[in-house]
């Protein structure tokens, strides 16, 4: 089962693709599609890439009914060091559901030989479980309706990537200029996000000795009793600037008010930016930028809650060097698949 991808299969590899089809083998068509910021942009990409790709195959091999010779290999990359979950304001599970729903309903894909996900080394436990549910829903039970009716654009917080500066956030800085929004070129790619320029803005806090800097926002439109996750990335901003990083945690804290925390589902992990081959400036496989990936899971008690981020490890414990500048972004509140 050779892996192929659109233009490659229609160009110099055309004889190889034709030989594969004639021999009765199947093509693994690689479709690792980065998330889009709006539902309109998302549907346009799925139409342009997924649907039109099959049509181009049919034009190239008009006698072969190409869908019947193809395994659609969708990307469910969702965890560092490589992820197509790139916009904190979009629901990634809805994105994957919409891709599968298109394959199940658009006649262009009629007779599609199979579907699989890529790749187990880049998927988190939640999306792994979700992908299995999608395969059962569409491919085993043969259903054609959406598996979830959640909206694509998340309604819970705004400006999780600080593209609009500090808009939407309440900032309590303990010293003058100890909280600012800064540009960090190449940082989104070093995090592992697919797509150039996404994630290159960070909110920077400079840790003070006389108390923590805090940023907060009210979480809206929660369903009481439902579980949600809050995620974010943190780096040492000075390390990013000087092109040299140390593998160690980035002490900070998340406080959630009016919710029930589920600590068994939560984690903090430090990872290197070059594990999937990403590079920018001085950073590469040998010289990695170390980043902390945070996730907390909670059960909503009310329709609103309060999210408070701090650059201290605890209320009375700085946890790290005074003067250290931490860079925060990809702050996301998203429904969490509990079972």
C-alpha positions as a Markdown table, in Angstrom:
| # | Residue | x | y | z |
|---|---|---|---|---|
| 1 | Unk | 0.0 | 0.0 | 0.0 |
| 2 | Unk | 2.1 | 2.9 | -1.2 |
| 3 | Unk | 1.5 | 6.4 | 0.3 |
| 4 | Unk | 0.7 | 9.0 | -2.3 |
| 5 | Unk | -0.4 | 12.6 | -2.4 |
| 6 | Unk | -2.3 | 14.4 | -5.1 |
| 7 | Unk | 0.1 | 16.2 | -7.4 |
| 8 | Unk | 2.8 | 13.6 | -6.8 |
| 9 | Unk | 0.5 | 10.8 | -8.1 |
| 10 | Unk | -0.5 | 12.8 | -11.1 |
| 11 | Unk | 3.0 | 13.9 | -12.0 |
| 12 | Unk | 6.2 | 11.8 | -12.4 |
| 13 | Unk | 4.7 | 9.0 | -10.3 |
| 14 | Unk | 1.7 | 8.5 | -12.6 |
| 15 | Unk | 3.0 | 5.3 | -14.1 |
| 16 | Unk | 3.7 | 3.9 | -10.6 |
| 17 | Unk | 0.2 | 4.8 | -9.5 |
| 18 | Unk | -1.3 | 3.2 | -12.6 |
| 19 | Unk | 0.7 | 0.0 | -12.0 |
| 20 | Unk | -0.5 | -0.1 | -8.4 |
| 21 | Unk | -4.2 | 0.3 | -9.4 |
| 22 | Unk | -3.8 | -2.3 | -12.2 |
| 23 | Unk | -2.3 | -4.8 | -9.8 |
| 24 | Unk | -5.2 | -4.4 | -7.4 |
| 25 | Unk | -3.2 | -2.7 | -4.7 |
| 26 | Unk | -4.5 | 0.4 | -2.8 |
| 27 | Unk | -3.2 | 3.9 | -2.5 |
| 28 | Unk | -2.9 | 5.6 | 0.9 |
| 29 | Unk | -3.8 | 9.2 | 0.2 |
| 30 | Unk | -2.1 | 11.5 | 2.7 |
| 31 | Unk | -4.5 | 14.2 | 3.9 |
| 32 | Unk | -3.1 | 15.8 | 7.1 |
| 33 | Unk | -5.1 | 19.0 | 7.1 |
| 34 | Unk | -4.4 | 21.9 | 9.4 |
| 35 | Unk | -7.4 | 23.3 | 11.4 |
| 36 | Unk | -8.8 | 26.6 | 10.1 |
| 37 | Unk | -9.9 | 29.7 | 12.1 |
| 38 | Unk | -13.5 | 29.8 | 10.9 |
| 39 | Unk | -16.1 | 27.3 | 9.7 |
| 40 | Unk | -16.2 | 28.9 | 6.3 |
| 41 | Unk | -12.5 | 28.6 | 5.9 |
| 42 | Unk | -12.6 | 25.0 | 7.2 |
| 43 | Unk | -15.3 | 24.0 | 4.7 |
| 44 | Unk | -13.4 | 25.7 | 1.8 |
| 45 | Unk | -10.3 | 23.7 | 2.6 |
| 46 | Unk | -12.1 | 20.4 | 2.8 |
| 47 | Unk | -13.7 | 21.1 | -0.5 |
| 48 | Unk | -10.5 | 22.3 | -2.2 |
| 49 | Unk | -8.3 | 19.6 | -0.8 |
| 50 | Unk | -10.3 | 16.5 | 0.0 |
| 51 | Unk | -13.0 | 16.6 | -2.6 |
| 52 | Unk | -11.1 | 18.2 | -5.5 |
| 53 | Unk | -8.2 | 15.8 | -5.0 |
| 54 | Unk | -10.4 | 12.8 | -5.9 |
| 55 | Unk | -11.8 | 14.6 | -8.9 |
| 56 | Unk | -8.3 | 15.3 | -10.1 |
| 57 | Unk | -7.5 | 11.6 | -9.7 |
| 58 | Unk | -10.5 | 10.7 | -11.7 |
| 59 | Unk | -9.5 | 13.1 | -14.5 |
| 60 | Unk | -6.0 | 11.6 | -14.6 |
| 61 | Unk | -7.2 | 7.9 | -14.5 |
| 62 | Unk | -10.7 | 8.2 | -16.0 |
| 63 | Unk | -11.2 | 4.4 | -16.4 |
| 64 | Unk | -10.3 | 3.4 | -12.8 |
| 65 | Unk | -12.9 | 4.8 | -10.4 |
| 66 | Unk | -10.1 | 5.9 | -8.1 |
| 67 | Unk | -12.0 | 6.1 | -4.8 |
| 68 | Unk | -12.3 | 2.3 | -4.9 |
| 69 | Unk | -8.5 | 2.0 | -5.0 |
| 70 | Unk | -7.9 | 4.5 | -2.2 |
| 71 | Unk | -7.5 | 4.5 | 1.6 |
| 72 | Unk | -8.1 | 8.1 | 2.8 |
| 73 | Unk | -5.4 | 8.7 | 5.4 |
| 74 | Unk | -6.6 | 11.6 | 7.5 |
| 75 | Unk | -4.4 | 13.3 | 10.1 |
| 76 | Unk | -5.5 | 13.3 | 13.7 |
| 77 | Unk | -2.2 | 14.9 | 14.9 |
| 78 | Unk | -3.2 | 16.5 | 18.2 |
| 79 | Unk | -0.2 | 16.5 | 20.6 |
| 80 | Unk | 3.3 | 18.0 | 20.6 |
| 81 | Unk | 5.6 | 17.8 | 18.9 |
| 82 | Unk | 3.3 | 17.9 | 15.9 |
| 83 | Unk | -0.3 | 18.9 | 15.8 |
| 84 | Unk | -2.9 | 20.1 | 13.2 |
| 85 | Unk | -5.0 | 21.5 | 16.2 |
| 86 | Unk | -3.6 | 25.0 | 15.5 |
| 87 | Unk | -6.4 | 27.5 | 16.5 |
| 88 | Unk | -7.4 | 27.7 | 20.2 |
| 89 | Unk | -10.8 | 29.2 | 19.0 |
| 90 | Unk | -11.8 | 26.1 | 17.0 |
| 91 | Unk | -13.0 | 22.7 | 18.2 |
| 92 | Unk | -10.7 | 20.1 | 16.9 |
| 93 | Unk | -13.1 | 17.2 | 17.5 |
| 94 | Unk | -15.7 | 19.0 | 15.3 |
| 95 | Unk | -13.0 | 19.4 | 12.6 |
| 96 | Unk | -12.3 | 15.7 | 12.5 |
| 97 | Unk | -16.0 | 14.9 | 12.5 |
| 98 | Unk | -16.6 | 17.2 | 9.6 |
| 99 | Unk | -13.9 | 15.5 | 7.5 |
| 100 | Unk | -15.4 | 12.1 | 8.1 |
| 101 | Unk | -18.9 | 13.4 | 7.5 |
| 102 | Unk | -17.8 | 14.7 | 4.1 |
| 103 | Unk | -16.4 | 11.3 | 3.1 |
| 104 | Unk | -19.6 | 9.6 | 4.2 |
| 105 | Unk | -22.0 | 11.9 | 2.3 |
| 106 | Unk | -20.4 | 13.4 | -0.8 |
| 107 | Unk | -20.9 | 11.2 | -3.8 |
| 108 | Unk | -17.4 | 12.0 | -5.0 |
| 109 | Unk | -16.1 | 9.5 | -2.4 |
| 110 | Unk | -18.6 | 6.7 | -3.2 |
| 111 | Unk | -16.9 | 3.3 | -3.0 |
| 112 | Unk | -13.9 | 4.6 | -1.0 |
| 113 | Unk | -11.9 | 1.6 | -0.1 |
| 114 | Unk | -11.0 | 2.6 | 3.4 |
| 115 | Unk | -10.1 | 5.2 | 6.0 |
| 116 | Unk | -7.3 | 5.4 | 8.5 |
| 117 | Unk | -5.7 | 8.0 | 10.8 |
| 118 | Unk | -2.1 | 9.3 | 10.9 |
| 119 | Unk | -0.2 | 8.9 | 13.2 |
| 120 | Unk | -0.3 | 7.3 | 16.7 |
| 121 | Unk | 2.9 | 9.0 | 17.8 |
| 122 | Unk | 1.3 | 12.5 | 17.5 |
| 123 | Unk | -2.1 | 11.9 | 19.0 |
| 124 | Unk | -3.3 | 12.5 | 22.6 |
| 125 | Unk | -5.5 | 10.1 | 24.5 |
| 126 | Unk | -8.7 | 12.0 | 24.0 |
| 127 | Unk | -8.4 | 12.3 | 20.2 |
| 128 | Unk | -7.4 | 8.7 | 20.0 |
| 129 | Unk | -10.6 | 7.7 | 21.6 |
| 130 | Unk | -12.6 | 10.2 | 19.5 |
| 131 | Unk | -11.1 | 8.8 | 16.3 |
| 132 | Unk | -12.3 | 5.3 | 17.2 |
| 133 | Unk | -15.8 | 6.6 | 17.8 |
| 134 | Unk | -15.7 | 8.3 | 14.4 |
| 135 | Unk | -14.6 | 5.1 | 12.7 |
| 136 | Unk | -17.4 | 3.1 | 14.4 |
| 137 | Unk | -20.1 | 5.8 | 13.7 |
| 138 | Unk | -19.4 | 6.2 | 10.0 |
| 139 | Unk | -17.5 | 3.1 | 8.8 |
| 140 | Unk | -19.0 | 0.3 | 10.9 |
| 141 | Unk | -22.5 | 1.5 | 11.8 |
| 142 | Unk | -22.8 | 3.3 | 8.4 |
| 143 | Unk | -24.3 | 6.5 | 9.8 |
| 144 | Unk | -24.3 | 9.8 | 7.8 |
| 145 | Unk | -25.2 | 12.4 | 10.5 |
| 146 | Unk | -22.6 | 14.3 | 12.4 |
| 147 | Unk | -21.4 | 12.5 | 15.6 |
| 148 | Unk | -21.4 | 15.7 | 17.6 |
| 149 | Unk | -23.6 | 18.8 | 17.3 |
| 150 | Unk | -21.1 | 21.1 | 19.0 |
| 151 | Unk | -20.3 | 24.3 | 17.1 |
| 152 | Unk | -16.9 | 24.5 | 15.3 |
| 153 | Unk | -16.1 | 27.9 | 16.7 |
| 154 | Unk | -15.6 | 27.6 | 20.5 |
| 155 | Unk | -17.7 | 30.1 | 22.5 |
| 156 | Unk | -16.0 | 29.9 | 25.8 |
| 157 | Unk | -13.2 | 32.4 | 25.8 |
| 158 | Unk | -11.7 | 34.9 | 23.2 |
| 159 | Unk | -8.3 | 35.7 | 22.0 |
| 160 | Unk | -6.5 | 32.6 | 23.3 |
| 161 | Unk | -3.5 | 33.3 | 21.0 |
| 162 | Unk | -3.2 | 37.0 | 21.8 |
| 163 | Unk | -3.5 | 38.0 | 18.1 |
| 164 | Unk | -5.6 | 40.9 | 19.3 |
| 165 | Unk | -3.1 | 42.0 | 22.0 |
| 166 | Unk | -4.6 | 41.6 | 25.5 |
| 167 | Unk | -8.2 | 42.2 | 24.4 |
| 168 | Unk | -10.7 | 40.1 | 26.4 |
| 169 | Unk | -8.3 | 39.5 | 29.2 |
| 170 | Unk | -8.1 | 41.2 | 32.7 |
| 171 | Unk | -4.4 | 41.8 | 33.6 |
| 172 | Unk | -3.1 | 42.4 | 37.1 |
| 173 | Unk | 0.6 | 43.1 | 36.8 |
| 174 | Unk | 2.6 | 43.7 | 40.0 |
| 175 | Unk | 5.3 | 45.8 | 38.5 |
| 176 | Unk | 5.3 | 48.4 | 35.7 |
| 177 | Unk | 5.5 | 46.6 | 32.3 |
| 178 | Unk | 5.7 | 43.2 | 33.9 |
| 179 | Unk | 3.0 | 41.9 | 31.5 |
| 180 | Unk | 3.1 | 42.6 | 27.7 |
| 181 | Unk | 2.2 | 41.0 | 24.4 |
| 182 | Unk | 5.2 | 40.2 | 22.3 |
| 183 | Unk | 6.1 | 38.7 | 18.9 |
| 184 | Unk | 8.1 | 35.4 | 18.9 |
| 185 | Unk | 8.9 | 34.7 | 15.3 |
| 186 | Unk | 8.7 | 31.0 | 14.4 |
| 187 | Unk | 7.4 | 30.0 | 17.8 |
| 188 | Unk | 4.2 | 28.4 | 16.6 |
| 189 | Unk | 6.1 | 26.1 | 14.3 |
| 190 | Unk | 8.5 | 25.2 | 17.1 |
| 191 | Unk | 5.5 | 24.3 | 19.2 |
| 192 | Unk | 4.6 | 21.8 | 16.5 |
| 193 | Unk | 1.6 | 23.6 | 15.0 |
| 194 | Unk | 1.0 | 23.1 | 11.3 |
| 195 | Unk | 0.8 | 26.4 | 9.3 |
| 196 | Unk | 3.3 | 29.3 | 9.0 |
| 197 | Unk | 2.9 | 32.3 | 11.3 |
| 198 | Unk | 0.2 | 30.7 | 13.5 |
| 199 | Unk | 1.2 | 30.9 | 17.2 |
| 200 | Unk | 3.9 | 33.5 | 16.9 |
| 201 | Unk | 2.4 | 35.9 | 19.4 |
| 202 | Unk | 2.7 | 35.4 | 23.1 |
| 203 | Unk | 1.7 | 37.1 | 26.3 |
| 204 | Unk | 4.9 | 37.6 | 28.3 |
| 205 | Unk | 5.0 | 37.9 | 32.1 |
| 206 | Unk | 8.2 | 38.9 | 34.1 |
| 207 | Unk | 8.1 | 37.1 | 37.4 |
| 208 | Unk | 8.4 | 39.5 | 40.4 |
| 209 | Unk | 9.4 | 38.9 | 44.0 |
| 210 | Unk | 6.5 | 40.7 | 45.6 |
| 211 | Unk | 3.7 | 38.7 | 44.1 |
| 212 | Unk | 2.4 | 36.9 | 40.9 |
| 213 | Unk | 1.3 | 38.5 | 37.7 |
| 214 | Unk | -2.2 | 37.3 | 36.8 |
| 215 | Unk | -4.3 | 37.3 | 33.7 |
| 216 | Unk | -7.9 | 36.2 | 33.8 |
| 217 | Unk | -11.1 | 35.8 | 31.7 |
| 218 | Unk | -14.6 | 34.6 | 32.4 |
| 219 | Unk | -15.4 | 31.2 | 30.7 |
| 220 | Unk | -18.9 | 31.4 | 29.2 |
| 221 | Unk | -21.5 | 29.1 | 27.8 |
| 222 | Unk | -20.6 | 26.0 | 29.8 |
| 223 | Unk | -23.1 | 23.1 | 30.2 |
| 224 | Unk | -23.3 | 22.2 | 33.9 |
| 225 | Unk | -22.2 | 18.6 | 34.4 |
| 226 | Unk | -20.2 | 18.5 | 31.2 |
| 227 | Unk | -16.4 | 18.1 | 31.1 |
| 228 | Unk | -14.0 | 20.5 | 29.5 |
| 229 | Unk | -10.2 | 20.9 | 29.1 |
| 230 | Unk | -8.1 | 24.0 | 29.4 |
| 231 | Unk | -4.7 | 23.8 | 27.5 |
| 232 | Unk | -1.8 | 26.2 | 27.0 |
| 233 | Unk | 1.8 | 26.3 | 26.0 |
| 234 | Unk | 4.5 | 28.1 | 28.0 |
| 235 | Unk | 8.1 | 28.9 | 27.2 |
| 236 | Unk | 11.0 | 31.0 | 28.5 |
| 237 | Unk | 10.8 | 34.0 | 26.3 |
| 238 | Unk | 14.4 | 35.0 | 26.8 |
| 239 | Unk | 15.5 | 31.5 | 25.8 |
| 240 | Unk | 13.6 | 31.9 | 22.5 |
| 241 | Unk | 15.3 | 35.2 | 21.9 |
| 242 | Unk | 18.9 | 34.0 | 22.5 |
| 243 | Unk | 18.5 | 30.7 | 20.6 |
| 244 | Unk | 19.5 | 28.5 | 23.5 |
| 245 | Unk | 17.2 | 26.6 | 25.9 |
| 246 | Unk | 17.4 | 24.4 | 29.0 |
| 247 | Unk | 15.2 | 21.4 | 29.5 |
| 248 | Unk | 13.3 | 22.3 | 32.7 |
| 249 | Unk | 9.7 | 23.1 | 33.8 |
| 250 | Unk | 8.2 | 26.6 | 33.4 |
| 251 | Unk | 6.6 | 27.3 | 36.8 |
| 252 | Unk | 3.2 | 28.7 | 36.5 |
| 253 | Unk | -0.3 | 27.9 | 37.7 |
| 254 | Unk | -3.9 | 27.7 | 36.5 |
| 255 | Unk | -6.8 | 28.4 | 38.8 |
| 256 | Unk | -10.3 | 27.5 | 37.8 |
| 257 | Unk | -13.2 | 28.8 | 40.0 |
| 258 | Unk | -16.7 | 27.4 | 40.3 |
| 259 | Unk | -15.7 | 24.1 | 38.7 |
| 260 | Unk | -14.8 | 20.5 | 39.8 |
| 261 | Unk | -11.2 | 19.7 | 38.8 |
| 262 | Unk | -10.4 | 16.2 | 37.5 |
| 263 | Unk | -6.7 | 15.9 | 38.3 |
| 264 | Unk | -6.4 | 12.3 | 37.0 |
| 265 | Unk | -7.0 | 13.7 | 33.5 |
| 266 | Unk | -4.6 | 16.6 | 33.8 |
| 267 | Unk | -0.9 | 16.9 | 33.1 |
| 268 | Unk | 2.1 | 19.1 | 32.5 |
| 269 | Unk | 4.9 | 17.9 | 30.1 |
| 270 | Unk | 8.1 | 19.5 | 28.9 |
| 271 | Unk | 9.1 | 18.6 | 25.4 |
| 272 | Unk | 11.7 | 19.7 | 22.8 |
| 273 | Unk | 10.7 | 21.6 | 19.7 |
| 274 | Unk | 12.8 | 19.5 | 17.3 |
| 275 | Unk | 11.3 | 16.1 | 18.1 |
| 276 | Unk | 9.4 | 16.1 | 14.8 |
| 277 | Unk | 12.1 | 17.9 | 12.8 |
| 278 | Unk | 11.0 | 21.5 | 13.3 |
| 279 | Unk | 13.5 | 24.2 | 13.1 |
| 280 | Unk | 13.6 | 28.0 | 13.2 |
| 281 | Unk | 16.6 | 30.3 | 13.6 |
| 282 | Unk | 19.1 | 28.7 | 15.9 |
| 283 | Unk | 16.7 | 25.9 | 16.9 |
| 284 | Unk | 16.8 | 22.5 | 15.3 |
| 285 | Unk | 17.0 | 18.8 | 16.2 |
| 286 | Unk | 20.3 | 19.3 | 18.1 |
| 287 | Unk | 19.4 | 22.6 | 19.7 |
| 288 | Unk | 15.8 | 22.5 | 20.9 |
| 289 | Unk | 13.6 | 25.1 | 22.5 |
| 290 | Unk | 11.9 | 23.5 | 25.5 |
| 291 | Unk | 8.2 | 24.1 | 26.0 |
| 292 | Unk | 5.7 | 23.2 | 28.7 |
| 293 | Unk | 2.4 | 21.8 | 27.5 |
| 294 | Unk | -0.4 | 22.2 | 30.2 |
| 295 | Unk | -3.7 | 20.5 | 30.3 |
| 296 | Unk | -6.3 | 20.6 | 33.0 |
| 297 | Unk | -9.7 | 18.9 | 32.8 |
| 298 | Unk | -12.7 | 20.0 | 34.8 |
| 299 | Unk | -16.4 | 19.5 | 35.2 |
| 300 | Unk | -18.6 | 22.5 | 34.9 |
| 301 | Unk | -20.9 | 23.4 | 37.8 |
| 302 | Unk | -22.4 | 26.5 | 36.4 |
| 303 | Unk | -22.8 | 28.1 | 33.0 |
| 304 | Unk | -19.8 | 30.4 | 33.7 |
| 305 | Unk | -16.4 | 29.9 | 35.5 |
| 306 | Unk | -13.3 | 31.9 | 36.1 |
| 307 | Unk | -9.9 | 31.2 | 34.5 |
| 308 | Unk | -6.9 | 32.7 | 36.2 |
| 309 | Unk | -3.3 | 32.2 | 35.0 |
| 310 | Unk | -0.3 | 33.1 | 37.2 |
| 311 | Unk | 3.4 | 33.2 | 36.7 |
| 312 | Unk | 3.9 | 31.8 | 40.2 |
| 313 | Unk | 3.7 | 28.1 | 40.9 |
| 314 | Unk | 1.4 | 28.8 | 43.9 |
| 315 | Unk | -0.1 | 31.6 | 45.9 |
| 316 | Unk | 3.0 | 31.9 | 48.1 |
| 317 | Unk | 5.6 | 30.2 | 46.0 |
| 318 | Unk | 7.2 | 31.8 | 42.9 |
| 319 | Unk | 8.5 | 28.4 | 41.9 |
| 320 | Unk | 11.1 | 29.9 | 39.5 |
| 321 | Unk | 13.7 | 32.6 | 39.2 |
| 322 | Unk | 12.7 | 36.2 | 39.9 |
| 323 | Unk | 12.9 | 38.1 | 36.6 |
| 324 | Unk | 12.2 | 35.1 | 34.4 |
| 325 | Unk | 10.0 | 36.0 | 31.4 |
| 326 | Unk | 7.4 | 33.4 | 30.5 |
| 327 | Unk | 5.6 | 33.4 | 27.2 |
| 328 | Unk | 2.0 | 32.0 | 27.2 |
| 329 | Unk | -0.3 | 31.2 | 24.2 |
| 330 | Unk | -2.8 | 28.7 | 22.8 |
| 331 | Unk | -5.1 | 29.1 | 25.8 |
| 332 | Unk | -8.1 | 27.0 | 24.9 |
| 333 | Unk | -11.3 | 25.9 | 26.6 |
| 334 | Unk | -12.9 | 23.0 | 24.7 |
| 335 | Unk | -15.4 | 20.2 | 25.5 |
| 336 | Unk | -13.6 | 17.1 | 26.7 |
| 337 | Unk | -14.5 | 13.5 | 25.7 |
| 338 | Unk | -14.9 | 11.8 | 29.1 |
| 339 | Unk | -15.8 | 8.3 | 27.9 |
